[in-house]
């Protein structure tokens, strides 16, 4: 993942983490965001399971971070 993030012109601009619940996808994504913050990360947004009450907050939050 680190190589993909640092690649100047990646073949694919989106990387999808998928797998069964509880396998660490969110932990991997969060660690990658922390590692790349200030280097190549534009913005990030994480939903906390069970607390999604207003999905419309995603776009304003990302726009503010960018």
PDBQT receptor file of N, H, CA, C and O in Angstrom, charges set to zero:
ATOM      1  N   UNK A   1       0.821  -1.203   0.000  1.00  0.00    +0.000 N 
ATOM      2  CA  UNK A   1       0.000   0.000   0.000  1.00  0.00    +0.000 C 
ATOM      3  C   UNK A   1       0.856   1.254   0.000  1.00  0.00    +0.000 C 
ATOM      4  O   UNK A   1       0.536   2.228  -0.681  1.00  0.00    +0.000 OA
ATOM      5  N   UNK A   2       1.940   1.233   0.759  1.00  0.00    +0.000 N 
ATOM      6  H   UNK A   2       2.200   0.441   1.312  1.00  0.00    +0.000 HD
ATOM      7  CA  UNK A   2       2.819   2.406   0.789  1.00  0.00    +0.000 C 
ATOM      8  C   UNK A   2       3.407   2.688  -0.591  1.00  0.00    +0.000 C 
ATOM      9  O   UNK A   2       3.500   3.845  -1.000  1.00  0.00    +0.000 OA
ATOM     10  N   UNK A   3       3.801   1.640  -1.307  1.00  0.00    +0.000 N 
ATOM     11  H   UNK A   3       3.725   0.700  -0.974  1.00  0.00    +0.000 HD
ATOM     12  CA  UNK A   3       4.330   1.823  -2.662  1.00  0.00    +0.000 C 
ATOM     13  C   UNK A   3       3.259   2.404  -3.571  1.00  0.00    +0.000 C 
ATOM     14  O   UNK A   3       3.549   3.292  -4.372  1.00  0.00    +0.000 OA
ATOM     15  N   UNK A   4       2.027   1.919  -3.460  1.00  0.00    +0.000 N 
ATOM     16  H   UNK A   4       1.792   1.198  -2.808  1.00  0.00    +0.000 HD
ATOM     17  CA  UNK A   4       0.932   2.417  -4.289  1.00  0.00    +0.000 C 
ATOM     18  C   UNK A   4       0.673   3.901  -3.999  1.00  0.00    +0.000 C 
ATOM     19  O   UNK A   4       0.450   4.686  -4.921  1.00  0.00    +0.000 OA
ATOM     20  N   UNK A   5       0.703   4.278  -2.720  1.00  0.00    +0.000 N 
ATOM     21  H   UNK A   5       0.885   3.640  -1.972  1.00  0.00    +0.000 HD
ATOM     22  CA  UNK A   5       0.459   5.669  -2.339  1.00  0.00    +0.000 C 
ATOM     23  C   UNK A   5       1.542   6.589  -2.888  1.00  0.00    +0.000 C 
ATOM     24  O   UNK A   5       1.246   7.698  -3.335  1.00  0.00    +0.000 OA
ATOM     25  N   UNK A   6       2.784   6.142  -2.858  1.00  0.00    +0.000 N 
ATOM     26  H   UNK A   6       3.025   5.242  -2.495  1.00  0.00    +0.000 HD
ATOM     27  CA  UNK A   6       3.901   6.993  -3.259  1.00  0.00    +0.000 C 
ATOM     28  C   UNK A   6       4.157   7.012  -4.769  1.00  0.00    +0.000 C 
ATOM     29  O   UNK A   6       4.947   7.820  -5.258  1.00  0.00    +0.000 OA
ATOM     30  N   UNK A   7       3.496   6.132  -5.495  1.00  0.00    +0.000 N 
ATOM     31  H   UNK A   7       2.854   5.476  -5.098  1.00  0.00    +0.000 HD
ATOM     32  CA  UNK A   7       3.678   6.073  -6.939  1.00  0.00    +0.000 C 
ATOM     33  C   UNK A   7       3.197   7.368  -7.587  1.00  0.00    +0.000 C 
ATOM     34  O   UNK A   7       2.095   7.835  -7.299  1.00  0.00    +0.000 OA
ATOM     35  N   UNK A   8       4.012   7.942  -8.453  1.00  0.00    +0.000 N 
ATOM     36  H   UNK A   8       4.907   7.562  -8.686  1.00  0.00    +0.000 HD
ATOM     37  CA  UNK A   8       3.667   9.230  -9.087  1.00  0.00    +0.000 C 
ATOM     38  C   UNK A   8       2.434   9.140  -9.986  1.00  0.00    +0.000 C 
ATOM     39  O   UNK A   8       1.564  10.009  -9.939  1.00  0.00    +0.000 OA
ATOM     40  N   UNK A   9       2.361   8.112 -10.783  1.00  0.00    +0.000 N 
ATOM     41  H   UNK A   9       3.068   7.405 -10.821  1.00  0.00    +0.000 HD
ATOM     42  CA  UNK A   9       1.230   7.937 -11.698  1.00  0.00    +0.000 C 
ATOM     43  C   UNK A   9       0.721   6.508 -11.577  1.00  0.00    +0.000 C 
ATOM     44  O   UNK A   9       0.985   5.678 -12.446  1.00  0.00    +0.000 OA
ATOM     45  N   UNK A  10      -0.009   6.219 -10.502  1.00  0.00    +0.000 N 
ATOM     46  H   UNK A  10      -0.223   6.894  -9.796  1.00  0.00    +0.000 HD
ATOM     47  CA  UNK A  10      -0.469   4.843 -10.314  1.00  0.00    +0.000 C 
ATOM     48  C   UNK A  10      -1.410   4.404 -11.428  1.00  0.00    +0.000 C 
ATOM     49  O   UNK A  10      -2.181   5.199 -11.966  1.00  0.00    +0.000 OA
ATOM     50  N   UNK A  11      -1.329   3.142 -11.754  1.00  0.00    +0.000 N 
ATOM     51  H   UNK A  11      -0.703   2.496 -11.317  1.00  0.00    +0.000 HD
ATOM     52  CA  UNK A  11      -2.202   2.588 -12.788  1.00  0.00    +0.000 C 
ATOM     53  C   UNK A  11      -3.670   2.702 -12.366  1.00  0.00    +0.000 C 
ATOM     54  O   UNK A  11      -4.550   2.946 -13.192  1.00  0.00    +0.000 OA
ATOM     55  N   UNK A  12      -3.911   2.524 -11.076  1.00  0.00    +0.000 N 
ATOM     56  H   UNK A  12      -3.195   2.326 -10.406  1.00  0.00    +0.000 HD
ATOM     57  CA  UNK A  12      -5.268   2.623 -10.527  1.00  0.00    +0.000 C 
ATOM     58  C   UNK A  12      -5.278   3.708  -9.460  1.00  0.00    +0.000 C 
ATOM     59  O   UNK A  12      -4.418   3.708  -8.578  1.00  0.00    +0.000 OA
ATOM     60  N   UNK A  13      -6.236   4.634  -9.520  1.00  0.00    +0.000 N 
ATOM     61  H   UNK A  13      -6.934   4.634 -10.236  1.00  0.00    +0.000 HD
ATOM     62  CA  UNK A  13      -6.302   5.756  -8.585  1.00  0.00    +0.000 C 
ATOM     63  C   UNK A  13      -7.076   5.408  -7.313  1.00  0.00    +0.000 C 
ATOM     64  O   UNK A  13      -6.999   6.140  -6.327  1.00  0.00    +0.000 OA
ATOM     65  N   UNK A  14      -7.815   4.310  -7.325  1.00  0.00    +0.000 N 
ATOM     66  H   UNK A  14      -7.877   3.715  -8.127  1.00  0.00    +0.000 HD
ATOM     67  CA  UNK A  14      -8.611   3.897  -6.171  1.00  0.00    +0.000 C 
ATOM     68  C   UNK A  14      -8.163   2.499  -5.747  1.00  0.00    +0.000 C 
ATOM     69  O   UNK A  14      -7.973   1.615  -6.583  1.00  0.00    +0.000 OA
ATOM     70  N   UNK A  15      -8.000   2.317  -4.452  1.00  0.00    +0.000 N 
ATOM     71  H   UNK A  15      -8.154   3.035  -3.773  1.00  0.00    +0.000 HD
ATOM     72  CA  UNK A  15      -7.624   1.014  -3.907  1.00  0.00    +0.000 C 
ATOM     73  C   UNK A  15      -8.744   0.581  -2.985  1.00  0.00    +0.000 C 
ATOM     74  O   UNK A  15      -9.097   1.306  -2.054  1.00  0.00    +0.000 OA
ATOM     75  N   UNK A  16      -9.300  -0.575  -3.226  1.00  0.00    +0.000 N 
ATOM     76  H   UNK A  16      -9.014  -1.164  -3.982  1.00  0.00    +0.000 HD
ATOM     77  CA  UNK A  16     -10.433  -1.059  -2.440  1.00  0.00    +0.000 C 
ATOM     78  C   UNK A  16      -9.958  -2.153  -1.492  1.00  0.00    +0.000 C 
ATOM     79  O   UNK A  16      -9.392  -3.158  -1.922  1.00  0.00    +0.000 OA
ATOM     80  N   UNK A  17     -10.192  -1.951  -0.212  1.00  0.00    +0.000 N 
ATOM     81  H   UNK A  17     -10.652  -1.134   0.138  1.00  0.00    +0.000 HD
ATOM     82  CA  UNK A  17      -9.945  -2.993   0.783  1.00  0.00    +0.000 C 
ATOM     83  C   UNK A  17     -11.267  -3.698   1.030  1.00  0.00    +0.000 C 
ATOM     84  O   UNK A  17     -12.258  -3.059   1.384  1.00  0.00    +0.000 OA
ATOM     85  N   UNK A  18     -11.284  -4.989   0.847  1.00  0.00    +0.000 N 
ATOM     86  H   UNK A  18     -10.479  -5.507   0.559  1.00  0.00    +0.000 HD
ATOM     87  CA  UNK A  18     -12.533  -5.712   1.100  1.00  0.00    +0.000 C 
ATOM     88  C   UNK A  18     -12.227  -7.019   1.810  1.00  0.00    +0.000 C 
ATOM     89  O   UNK A  18     -11.133  -7.570   1.696  1.00  0.00    +0.000 OA
ATOM     90  N   UNK A  19     -13.196  -7.490   2.528  1.00  0.00    +0.000 N 
ATOM     91  H   UNK A  19     -14.085  -7.042   2.621  1.00  0.00    +0.000 HD
ATOM     92  CA  UNK A  19     -13.050  -8.734   3.261  1.00  0.00    +0.000 C 
ATOM     93  C   UNK A  19     -14.124  -8.831   4.320  1.00  0.00    +0.000 C 
ATOM     94  O   UNK A  19     -14.900  -7.897   4.518  1.00  0.00    +0.000 OA
ATOM     95  N   UNK A  20     -14.169  -9.955   4.995  1.00  0.00    +0.000 N 
ATOM     96  H   UNK A  20     -13.538 -10.715   4.834  1.00  0.00    +0.000 HD
ATOM     97  CA  UNK A  20     -15.184 -10.155   6.032  1.00  0.00    +0.000 C 
ATOM     98  C   UNK A  20     -15.028  -9.156   7.180  1.00  0.00    +0.000 C 
ATOM     99  O   UNK A  20     -13.959  -8.585   7.395  1.00  0.00    +0.000 OA
ATOM    100  N   UNK A  21     -16.107  -8.969   7.891  1.00  0.00    +0.000 N 
ATOM    101  H   UNK A  21     -16.975  -9.433   7.716  1.00  0.00    +0.000 HD
ATOM    102  CA  UNK A  21     -16.081  -8.080   9.061  1.00  0.00    +0.000 C 
ATOM    103  C   UNK A  21     -15.063  -8.583  10.073  1.00  0.00    +0.000 C 
ATOM    104  O   UNK A  21     -14.916  -9.786  10.292  1.00  0.00    +0.000 OA
ATOM    105  N   UNK A  22     -14.367  -7.636  10.681  1.00  0.00    +0.000 N 
ATOM    106  H   UNK A  22     -14.486  -6.660  10.503  1.00  0.00    +0.000 HD
ATOM    107  CA  UNK A  22     -13.433  -7.987  11.741  1.00  0.00    +0.000 C 
ATOM    108  C   UNK A  22     -12.056  -8.425  11.286  1.00  0.00    +0.000 C 
ATOM    109  O   UNK A  22     -11.278  -8.940  12.089  1.00  0.00    +0.000 OA
ATOM    110  N   UNK A  23     -11.735  -8.232  10.009  1.00  0.00    +0.000 N 
ATOM    111  H   UNK A  23     -12.367  -7.814   9.356  1.00  0.00    +0.000 HD
ATOM    112  CA  UNK A  23     -10.429  -8.671   9.514  1.00  0.00    +0.000 C 
ATOM    113  C   UNK A  23      -9.390  -7.561   9.504  1.00  0.00    +0.000 C 
ATOM    114  O   UNK A  23      -8.244  -7.796   9.122  1.00  0.00    +0.000 OA
ATOM    115  N   UNK A  24      -9.770  -6.349   9.920  1.00  0.00    +0.000 N 
ATOM    116  H   UNK A  24     -10.701  -6.158  10.231  1.00  0.00    +0.000 HD
ATOM    117  CA  UNK A  24      -8.790  -5.272  10.061  1.00  0.00    +0.000 C 
ATOM    118  C   UNK A  24      -8.720  -4.282   8.921  1.00  0.00    +0.000 C 
ATOM    119  O   UNK A  24      -7.744  -3.539   8.816  1.00  0.00    +0.000 OA
ATOM    120  N   UNK A  25      -9.724  -4.249   8.064  1.00  0.00    +0.000 N 
ATOM    121  H   UNK A  25     -10.517  -4.852   8.149  1.00  0.00    +0.000 HD
ATOM    122  CA  UNK A  25      -9.711  -3.316   6.931  1.00  0.00    +0.000 C 
ATOM    123  C   UNK A  25      -9.644  -1.870   7.400  1.00  0.00    +0.000 C 
ATOM    124  O   UNK A  25      -8.852  -1.084   6.881  1.00  0.00    +0.000 OA
ATOM    125  N   UNK A  26     -10.459  -1.521   8.361  1.00  0.00    +0.000 N 
ATOM    126  H   UNK A  26     -11.103  -2.160   8.782  1.00  0.00    +0.000 HD
ATOM    127  CA  UNK A  26     -10.462  -0.145   8.874  1.00  0.00    +0.000 C 
ATOM    128  C   UNK A  26      -9.150   0.183   9.563  1.00  0.00    +0.000 C 
ATOM    129  O   UNK A  26      -8.648   1.300   9.441  1.00  0.00    +0.000 OA
ATOM    130  N   UNK A  27      -8.594  -0.766  10.278  1.00  0.00    +0.000 N 
ATOM    131  H   UNK A  27      -9.002  -1.674  10.378  1.00  0.00    +0.000 HD
ATOM    132  CA  UNK A  27      -7.305  -0.540  10.953  1.00  0.00    +0.000 C 
ATOM    133  C   UNK A  27      -6.199  -0.294   9.942  1.00  0.00    +0.000 C 
ATOM    134  O   UNK A  27      -5.357   0.581  10.145  1.00  0.00    +0.000 OA
ATOM    135  N   UNK A  28      -6.191  -1.052   8.861  1.00  0.00    +0.000 N 
ATOM    136  H   UNK A  28      -6.875  -1.762   8.696  1.00  0.00    +0.000 HD
ATOM    137  CA  UNK A  28      -5.191  -0.868   7.808  1.00  0.00    +0.000 C 
ATOM    138  C   UNK A  28      -5.366   0.502   7.156  1.00  0.00    +0.000 C 
ATOM    139  O   UNK A  28      -4.390   1.225   6.955  1.00  0.00    +0.000 OA
ATOM    140  N   UNK A  29      -6.607   0.858   6.827  1.00  0.00    +0.000 N 
ATOM    141  H   UNK A  29      -7.400   0.271   6.991  1.00  0.00    +0.000 HD
ATOM    142  CA  UNK A  29      -6.869   2.149   6.195  1.00  0.00    +0.000 C 
ATOM    143  C   UNK A  29      -6.486   3.302   7.119  1.00  0.00    +0.000 C 
ATOM    144  O   UNK A  29      -5.895   4.286   6.673  1.00  0.00    +0.000 OA
ATOM    145  N   UNK A  30      -6.816   3.187   8.389  1.00  0.00    +0.000 N 
ATOM    146  H   UNK A  30      -7.296   2.389   8.752  1.00  0.00    +0.000 HD
ATOM    147  CA  UNK A  30      -6.488   4.245   9.350  1.00  0.00    +0.000 C 
ATOM    148  C   UNK A  30      -4.975   4.388   9.499  1.00  0.00    +0.000 C 
ATOM    149  O   UNK A  30      -4.454   5.504   9.528  1.00  0.00    +0.000 OA
ATOM    150  N   UNK A  31      -4.277   3.272   9.593  1.00  0.00    +0.000 N 
ATOM    151  H   UNK A  31      -4.699   2.366   9.570  1.00  0.00    +0.000 HD
ATOM    152  CA  UNK A  31      -2.813   3.311   9.714  1.00  0.00    +0.000 C 
ATOM    153  C   UNK A  31      -2.194   3.937   8.470  1.00  0.00    +0.000 C 
ATOM    154  O   UNK A  31      -1.246   4.715   8.579  1.00  0.00    +0.000 OA
ATOM    155  N   UNK A  32      -2.712   3.613   7.299  1.00  0.00    +0.000 N 
ATOM    156  H   UNK A  32      -3.483   2.981   7.210  1.00  0.00    +0.000 HD
ATOM    157  CA  UNK A  32      -2.199   4.197   6.060  1.00  0.00    +0.000 C 
ATOM    158  C   UNK A  32      -2.440   5.705   6.028  1.00  0.00    +0.000 C 
ATOM    159  O   UNK A  32      -1.563   6.463   5.616  1.00  0.00    +0.000 OA
ATOM    160  N   UNK A  33      -3.615   6.140   6.455  1.00  0.00    +0.000 N 
ATOM    161  H   UNK A  33      -4.328   5.524   6.789  1.00  0.00    +0.000 HD
ATOM    162  CA  UNK A  33      -3.908   7.578   6.499  1.00  0.00    +0.000 C 
ATOM    163  C   UNK A  33      -2.973   8.295   7.472  1.00  0.00    +0.000 C 
ATOM    164  O   UNK A  33      -2.475   9.379   7.166  1.00  0.00    +0.000 OA
ATOM    165  N   UNK A  34      -2.736   7.709   8.622  1.00  0.00    +0.000 N 
ATOM    166  H   UNK A  34      -3.141   6.829   8.870  1.00  0.00    +0.000 HD
ATOM    167  CA  UNK A  34      -1.823   8.321   9.600  1.00  0.00    +0.000 C 
ATOM    168  C   UNK A  34      -0.413   8.388   9.037  1.00  0.00    +0.000 C 
ATOM    169  O   UNK A  34       0.293   9.376   9.238  1.00  0.00    +0.000 OA
ATOM    170  N   UNK A  35      -0.005   7.355   8.340  1.00  0.00    +0.000 N 
ATOM    171  H   UNK A  35      -0.578   6.552   8.177  1.00  0.00    +0.000 HD
ATOM    172  CA  UNK A  35       1.350   7.283   7.788  1.00  0.00    +0.000 C 
ATOM    173  C   UNK A  35       1.559   8.282   6.645  1.00  0.00    +0.000 C 
ATOM    174  O   UNK A  35       2.653   8.824   6.486  1.00  0.00    +0.000 OA
ATOM    175  N   UNK A  36       0.519   8.522   5.857  1.00  0.00    +0.000 N 
ATOM    176  H   UNK A  36      -0.370   8.082   5.986  1.00  0.00    +0.000 HD
ATOM    177  CA  UNK A  36       0.660   9.391   4.688  1.00  0.00    +0.000 C 
ATOM    178  C   UNK A  36       0.178  10.816   4.919  1.00  0.00    +0.000 C 
ATOM    179  O   UNK A  36       0.287  11.649   4.019  1.00  0.00    +0.000 OA
ATOM    180  N   UNK A  37      -0.349  11.116   6.093  1.00  0.00    +0.000 N 
ATOM    181  H   UNK A  37      -0.437  10.439   6.824  1.00  0.00    +0.000 HD
ATOM    182  CA  UNK A  37      -0.824  12.471   6.383  1.00  0.00    +0.000 C 
ATOM    183  C   UNK A  37       0.323  13.463   6.202  1.00  0.00    +0.000 C 
ATOM    184  O   UNK A  37       1.413  13.270   6.741  1.00  0.00    +0.000 OA
ATOM    185  N   UNK A  38       0.074  14.500   5.458  1.00  0.00    +0.000 N 
ATOM    186  H   UNK A  38      -0.811  14.658   5.020  1.00  0.00    +0.000 HD
ATOM    187  CA  UNK A  38       1.086  15.518   5.223  1.00  0.00    +0.000 C 
ATOM    188  C   UNK A  38       2.036  15.182   4.080  1.00  0.00    +0.000 C 
ATOM    189  O   UNK A  38       2.833  16.025   3.669  1.00  0.00    +0.000 OA
ATOM    190  N   UNK A  39       1.959  13.970   3.570  1.00  0.00    +0.000 N 
ATOM    191  H   UNK A  39       1.311  13.285   3.904  1.00  0.00    +0.000 HD
ATOM    192  CA  UNK A  39       2.818  13.573   2.446  1.00  0.00    +0.000 C 
ATOM    193  C   UNK A  39       2.011  13.557   1.154  1.00  0.00    +0.000 C 
ATOM    194  O   UNK A  39       2.304  14.292   0.211  1.00  0.00    +0.000 OA
ATOM    195  N   UNK A  40       0.996  12.710   1.130  1.00  0.00    +0.000 N 
ATOM    196  H   UNK A  40       0.758  12.113   1.896  1.00  0.00    +0.000 HD
ATOM    197  CA  UNK A  40       0.215  12.599  -0.100  1.00  0.00    +0.000 C 
ATOM    198  C   UNK A  40      -1.276  12.425   0.150  1.00  0.00    +0.000 C 
ATOM    199  O   UNK A  40      -2.044  12.239  -0.794  1.00  0.00    +0.000 OA
ATOM    200  N   UNK A  41      -1.687  12.483   1.395  1.00  0.00    +0.000 N 
ATOM    201  H   UNK A  41      -1.063  12.634   2.161  1.00  0.00    +0.000 HD
ATOM    202  CA  UNK A  41      -3.100  12.324   1.725  1.00  0.00    +0.000 C 
ATOM    203  C   UNK A  41      -3.807  13.662   1.598  1.00  0.00    +0.000 C 
ATOM    204  O   UNK A  41      -3.415  14.647   2.224  1.00  0.00    +0.000 OA
ATOM    205  N   UNK A  42      -4.851  13.687   0.783  1.00  0.00    +0.000 N 
ATOM    206  H   UNK A  42      -5.169  12.887   0.275  1.00  0.00    +0.000 HD
ATOM    207  CA  UNK A  42      -5.623  14.914   0.641  1.00  0.00    +0.000 C 
ATOM    208  C   UNK A  42      -6.619  15.074   1.769  1.00  0.00    +0.000 C 
ATOM    209  O   UNK A  42      -6.709  16.136   2.384  1.00  0.00    +0.000 OA
ATOM    210  N   UNK A  43      -7.372  14.009   2.042  1.00  0.00    +0.000 N 
ATOM    211  H   UNK A  43      -7.299  13.146   1.543  1.00  0.00    +0.000 HD
ATOM    212  CA  UNK A  43      -8.397  14.055   3.078  1.00  0.00    +0.000 C 
ATOM    213  C   UNK A  43      -8.797  12.626   3.425  1.00  0.00    +0.000 C 
ATOM    214  O   UNK A  43      -8.515  11.690   2.677  1.00  0.00    +0.000 OA
ATOM    215  N   UNK A  44      -9.451  12.474   4.560  1.00  0.00    +0.000 N 
ATOM    216  H   UNK A  44      -9.680  13.234   5.168  1.00  0.00    +0.000 HD
ATOM    217  CA  UNK A  44      -9.955  11.156   4.951  1.00  0.00    +0.000 C 
ATOM    218  C   UNK A  44     -11.213  11.325   5.779  1.00  0.00    +0.000 C 
ATOM    219  O   UNK A  44     -11.439  12.368   6.393  1.00  0.00    +0.000 OA
ATOM    220  N   UNK A  45     -12.020  10.292   5.785  1.00  0.00    +0.000 N 
ATOM    221  H   UNK A  45     -11.836   9.444   5.286  1.00  0.00    +0.000 HD
ATOM    222  CA  UNK A  45     -13.252  10.299   6.570  1.00  0.00    +0.000 C 
ATOM    223  C   UNK A  45     -13.548   8.868   6.972  1.00  0.00    +0.000 C 
ATOM    224  O   UNK A  45     -13.583   7.983   6.118  1.00  0.00    +0.000 OA
ATOM    225  N   UNK A  46     -13.759   8.628   8.247  1.00  0.00    +0.000 N 
ATOM    226  H   UNK A  46     -13.731   9.347   8.941  1.00  0.00    +0.000 HD
ATOM    227  CA  UNK A  46     -14.089   7.298   8.735  1.00  0.00    +0.000 C 
ATOM    228  C   UNK A  46     -15.435   7.342   9.435  1.00  0.00    +0.000 C 
ATOM    229  O   UNK A  46     -15.693   8.218  10.261  1.00  0.00    +0.000 OA
ATOM    230  N   UNK A  47     -16.290   6.385   9.093  1.00  0.00    +0.000 N 
ATOM    231  H   UNK A  47     -16.080   5.674   8.422  1.00  0.00    +0.000 HD
ATOM    232  CA  UNK A  47     -17.560   6.226   9.796  1.00  0.00    +0.000 C 
ATOM    233  C   UNK A  47     -17.334   5.297  10.975  1.00  0.00    +0.000 C 
ATOM    234  O   UNK A  47     -16.607   4.310  10.863  1.00  0.00    +0.000 OA
ATOM    235  N   UNK A  48     -17.944   5.602  12.083  1.00  0.00    +0.000 N 
ATOM    236  H   UNK A  48     -18.535   6.404  12.174  1.00  0.00    +0.000 HD
ATOM    237  CA  UNK A  48     -17.911   4.710  13.232  1.00  0.00    +0.000 C 
ATOM    238  C   UNK A  48     -19.174   3.861  13.163  1.00  0.00    +0.000 C 
ATOM    239  O   UNK A  48     -20.286   4.385  13.098  1.00  0.00    +0.000 OA
ATOM    240  N   UNK A  49     -18.990   2.567  13.178  1.00  0.00    +0.000 N 
ATOM    241  H   UNK A  49     -18.087   2.141  13.231  1.00  0.00    +0.000 HD
ATOM    242  CA  UNK A  49     -20.119   1.645  13.030  1.00  0.00    +0.000 C 
ATOM    243  C   UNK A  49     -21.217   1.965  14.033  1.00  0.00    +0.000 C 
ATOM    244  O   UNK A  49     -20.967   2.108  15.229  1.00  0.00    +0.000 OA
ATOM    245  N   UNK A  50     -22.433   2.075  13.523  1.00  0.00    +0.000 N 
ATOM    246  H   UNK A  50     -22.637   1.959  12.551  1.00  0.00    +0.000 HD
ATOM    247  CA  UNK A  50     -23.574   2.334  14.380  1.00  0.00    +0.000 C 
ATOM    248  C   UNK A  50     -23.833   3.799  14.659  1.00  0.00    +0.000 C 
ATOM    249  O   UNK A  50     -24.828   4.135  15.301  1.00  0.00    +0.000 OA
ATOM    250  N   UNK A  51     -22.956   4.683  14.189  1.00  0.00    +0.000 N 
ATOM    251  H   UNK A  51     -22.148   4.410  13.667  1.00  0.00    +0.000 HD
ATOM    252  CA  UNK A  51     -23.147   6.103  14.495  1.00  0.00    +0.000 C 
ATOM    253  C   UNK A  51     -23.418   6.932  13.242  1.00  0.00    +0.000 C 
ATOM    254  O   UNK A  51     -23.352   8.160  13.286  1.00  0.00    +0.000 OA
ATOM    255  N   UNK A  52     -23.719   6.278  12.140  1.00  0.00    +0.000 N 
ATOM    256  H   UNK A  52     -23.773   5.280  12.104  1.00  0.00    +0.000 HD
ATOM    257  CA  UNK A  52     -23.976   7.010  10.900  1.00  0.00    +0.000 C 
ATOM    258  C   UNK A  52     -25.404   7.530  10.944  1.00  0.00    +0.000 C 
ATOM    259  O   UNK A  52     -26.358   6.800  10.677  1.00  0.00    +0.000 OA
ATOM    260  N   UNK A  53     -25.531   8.801  11.285  1.00  0.00    +0.000 N 
ATOM    261  H   UNK A  53     -24.757   9.395  11.503  1.00  0.00    +0.000 HD
ATOM    262  CA  UNK A  53     -26.862   9.400  11.341  1.00  0.00    +0.000 C 
ATOM    263  C   UNK A  53     -27.035  10.446  10.248  1.00  0.00    +0.000 C 
ATOM    264  O   UNK A  53     -28.164  10.758   9.867  1.00  0.00    +0.000 OA
ATOM    265  N   UNK A  54     -25.936  10.991   9.739  1.00  0.00    +0.000 N 
ATOM    266  H   UNK A  54     -25.019  10.738  10.048  1.00  0.00    +0.000 HD
ATOM    267  CA  UNK A  54     -26.025  12.040   8.732  1.00  0.00    +0.000 C 
ATOM    268  C   UNK A  54     -24.867  11.905   7.745  1.00  0.00    +0.000 C 
ATOM    269  O   UNK A  54     -23.819  12.528   7.917  1.00  0.00    +0.000 OA
ATOM    270  N   UNK A  55     -25.065  11.087   6.713  1.00  0.00    +0.000 N 
ATOM    271  H   UNK A  55     -25.916  10.580   6.574  1.00  0.00    +0.000 HD
ATOM    272  CA  UNK A  55     -24.014  10.849   5.723  1.00  0.00    +0.000 C 
ATOM    273  C   UNK A  55     -23.687  12.106   4.923  1.00  0.00    +0.000 C 
ATOM    274  O   UNK A  55     -22.659  12.151   4.248  1.00  0.00    +0.000 OA
ATOM    275  N   UNK A  56     -24.530  13.116   4.984  1.00  0.00    +0.000 N 
ATOM    276  H   UNK A  56     -25.366  13.080   5.532  1.00  0.00    +0.000 HD
ATOM    277  CA  UNK A  56     -24.267  14.351   4.237  1.00  0.00    +0.000 C 
ATOM    278  C   UNK A  56     -23.070  15.121   4.806  1.00  0.00    +0.000 C 
ATOM    279  O   UNK A  56     -22.598  16.067   4.176  1.00  0.00    +0.000 OA
ATOM    280  N   UNK A  57     -22.580  14.736   5.971  1.00  0.00    +0.000 N 
ATOM    281  H   UNK A  57     -22.964  13.968   6.483  1.00  0.00    +0.000 HD
ATOM    282  CA  UNK A  57     -21.403  15.392   6.567  1.00  0.00    +0.000 C 
ATOM    283  C   UNK A  57     -20.102  14.993   5.888  1.00  0.00    +0.000 C 
ATOM    284  O   UNK A  57     -19.076  15.644   6.085  1.00  0.00    +0.000 OA
ATOM    285  N   UNK A  58     -20.133  13.927   5.090  1.00  0.00    +0.000 N 
ATOM    286  H   UNK A  58     -20.967  13.398   4.930  1.00  0.00    +0.000 HD
ATOM    287  CA  UNK A  58     -18.914  13.441   4.428  1.00  0.00    +0.000 C 
ATOM    288  C   UNK A  58     -18.324  14.525   3.531  1.00  0.00    +0.000 C 
ATOM    289  O   UNK A  58     -17.147  14.856   3.670  1.00  0.00    +0.000 OA
ATOM    290  N   UNK A  59     -19.100  15.073   2.633  1.00  0.00    +0.000 N 
ATOM    291  H   UNK A  59     -20.056  14.803   2.521  1.00  0.00    +0.000 HD
ATOM    292  CA  UNK A  59     -18.577  16.018   1.644  1.00  0.00    +0.000 C 
ATOM    293  C   UNK A  59     -18.083  17.327   2.245  1.00  0.00    +0.000 C 
ATOM    294  O   UNK A  59     -17.003  17.783   1.868  1.00  0.00    +0.000 OA
ATOM    295  N   UNK A  60     -18.821  17.958   3.165  1.00  0.00    +0.000 N 
ATOM    296  H   UNK A  60     -19.698  17.588   3.472  1.00  0.00    +0.000 HD
ATOM    297  CA  UNK A  60     -18.280  19.163   3.781  1.00  0.00    +0.000 C 
ATOM    298  C   UNK A  60     -16.977  18.908   4.547  1.00  0.00    +0.000 C 
ATOM    299  O   UNK A  60     -16.074  19.745   4.540  1.00  0.00    +0.000 OA
ATOM    300  N   UNK A  61     -16.885  17.756   5.200  1.00  0.00    +0.000 N 
ATOM    301  H   UNK A  61     -17.618  17.076   5.205  1.00  0.00    +0.000 HD
ATOM    302  CA  UNK A  61     -15.669  17.427   5.945  1.00  0.00    +0.000 C 
ATOM    303  C   UNK A  61     -14.486  17.254   5.003  1.00  0.00    +0.000 C 
ATOM    304  O   UNK A  61     -13.405  17.787   5.255  1.00  0.00    +0.000 OA
ATOM    305  N   UNK A  62     -14.687  16.504   3.909  1.00  0.00    +0.000 N 
ATOM    306  H   UNK A  62     -15.565  16.070   3.704  1.00  0.00    +0.000 HD
ATOM    307  CA  UNK A  62     -13.610  16.319   2.936  1.00  0.00    +0.000 C 
ATOM    308  C   UNK A  62     -13.226  17.636   2.287  1.00  0.00    +0.000 C 
ATOM    309  O   UNK A  62     -12.041  17.901   2.084  1.00  0.00    +0.000 OA
ATOM    310  N   UNK A  63     -14.209  18.467   1.956  1.00  0.00    +0.000 N 
ATOM    311  H   UNK A  63     -15.171  18.252   2.120  1.00  0.00    +0.000 HD
ATOM    312  CA  UNK A  63     -13.906  19.770   1.339  1.00  0.00    +0.000 C 
ATOM    313  C   UNK A  63     -13.092  20.640   2.292  1.00  0.00    +0.000 C 
ATOM    314  O   UNK A  63     -12.155  21.314   1.866  1.00  0.00    +0.000 OA
ATOM    315  N   UNK A  64     -13.438  20.629   3.556  1.00  0.00    +0.000 N 
ATOM    316  H   UNK A  64     -14.199  20.081   3.901  1.00  0.00    +0.000 HD
ATOM    317  CA  UNK A  64     -12.681  21.417   4.553  1.00  0.00    +0.000 C 
ATOM    318  C   UNK A  64     -11.244  20.933   4.643  1.00  0.00    +0.000 C 
ATOM    319  O   UNK A  64     -10.321  21.746   4.699  1.00  0.00    +0.000 OA
ATOM    320  N   UNK A  65     -11.041  19.613   4.660  1.00  0.00    +0.000 N 
ATOM    321  H   UNK A  65     -11.791  18.954   4.615  1.00  0.00    +0.000 HD
ATOM    322  CA  UNK A  65      -9.695  19.076   4.766  1.00  0.00    +0.000 C 
ATOM    323  C   UNK A  65      -8.861  19.392   3.526  1.00  0.00    +0.000 C 
ATOM    324  O   UNK A  65      -7.658  19.636   3.620  1.00  0.00    +0.000 OA
ATOM    325  N   UNK A  66      -9.502  19.384   2.390  1.00  0.00    +0.000 N 
ATOM    326  H   UNK A  66     -10.479  19.186   2.314  1.00  0.00    +0.000 HD
ATOM    327  CA  UNK A  66      -8.753  19.691   1.152  1.00  0.00    +0.000 C 
ATOM    328  C   UNK A  66      -8.412  21.164   1.081  1.00  0.00    +0.000 C 
ATOM    329  O   UNK A  66      -7.787  21.607   0.117  1.00  0.00    +0.000 OA
TER     330      UNK A  66
